[in-house]
Amino acid sequence: MTTVTRKAIANFCVDSRLEGLRGALEHLLDVDEIYRFKLAGPDGVWTLSELETERAGNIAGIKRLNAKLGGAEAFAIVGHTHCAGYAVSDEEHCDAIKKSAQEMKRALDASVPVHAILAERGARDDLWKFKELAVY
C-alpha cells in the first residue's frame, strides 16, 4: 500500500522566532509536510511595487519547488506581527497578507487553495499562534 503525503508550500518570513511553528502550520493546513520558502517580510515583497524584482524571484523559486515536489495540495503566505522585514501595523499586515495570497494565487495559477495567515506574537517571543485571514 502506498501512502500519499499531502504537501503544502508556505511563503514564510526568515525570522528565527517562527522556526518552531512548523507542526502548528501543518495542522492548520491539514497536510503532512510543509515546505517553507523563506524571505524577509514576505507580505511586503508581494505587495510593494518597488520590490518587483524580489517578487519575481520569489515566484520563480516557489514554482521550482512546487515542480520538484510534484505539486502541492495548498499554498500559504505567512506574515507576522512584530516583523522587522516589513515593519507595519498589525492591520496593515492583515491587509497585505490577504492581498499577497490573492496575488500568489494569480501568479502561480494555483488550482489549489492559497491561505492568508497571520502569525501573532504572544506575551513572549516563543508564544505564537496562527490566525487564518482568508482562503482563495
N, C-alpha and C positions, 0 to 999 in steps of 0.2 A: 504494500500500500504506500502510495506517495503522499507525503504531507505537503500541502501548499502553504507557503509562507506569505502572509499578507504584509506588504511593504508600503511605507509612506516616505516622502521626501519633504523635509521641513527646511525652509529658509530661515535660519536661526542666527541670533547675534553671537559674536565671538566672546561675549562676556563670560568669564570663567565661573561666575556665581550661578549660571544656569546649567552647569555641567551635570548636576545630579538629578535633572528633571526628565531624563530620557524615558524612564518607566512610566511616569505620570502622563507623558505625551503619547506614548504607545497606547496606554489605556484610554485616553480621551479620544484618539483617532481610531480605536478598535483595530489595531494592527499588531503584528508580531515583532516587526523591526522598523525602527525609524532611522533614516539616514539624514544627517544634518548637513546642509550646505550652508556654511557659516561665513558671515561678514559683519562688520560693524554697522549697527543701525540699519537693519535690512528694510524696515518700513520707510526710512528716509531715502534709501537707494532706489526703491521702487517708485517713489512719488516726487522727488525733487528733480526738476527739469535739468538742472546743471550737472546731474550725475548720470547723464545718458550713457556715457562710455562704460561706467561701472555697472549700470543696469544691463547693458548688452552682454557684458562678460558674465554676469550673474545668470542670465537667461541661458546662455550657451553652456555654462557649466552644469546647470540643472538638467538641461536636455541631454547632455552627455551621460550624466549619472543615471538618468531615467532609462536611457537606452541600454546602458551597462547592466542595470538591474532587470531588464526585460519588462519594464513598465511598473509604475507604482499604482497602488489602489487609491491613493489620496496624496494631495499636496497640502502644505500649510505654510503660512507666513506667520512667524512668531516674533512679535515685537515685545518690549518690556518697559515697565516703569523704571525710573532712575537710570536711563540709558545715557552713557557718555557719548556714544557714537551718533545719536540723534536726540539731542537734549531739547525736548519739547514737553509741554504739559501732558498729563495723562489723557485728557480729552483729545488733544491733537494726535497722540499716539493711536488712540482708538480709531479716529477718522483715517489716519494714514494706513493703518493695518488693514482696514476694510477696503480702501482704495487699492492697496497693494495686492490683496487677494484677488480682486476683480481684474487687475492688470496681469497678474500671474496666470489666471485662467485664460485670458485672451492671448498672452504672449506664448504660452505653452500649448495653446489649442487643446486644453485639457478636457477630456470627456469624463474624467473622474472628479470627485469633489475637491474643492480648494477651500481650506478652512482659514479663517481670520482669527488669530489667537493672541491674546494679551497675557503675558506673564506678569503677575502683580507681586511686588515685593511685600513681604510681611514685616513684622516688627524687627526682624534681624535679616542679615544678608543670606542666611541659609534657610529662610522660610519663604517659599514662593508658592503661588497657586496659579493655575491656568483659568482664564475666562474666555470661552468661545464667543466671539462677537458676531460671526456670521459664517455661513457656508454657501459657496457659489458653485 
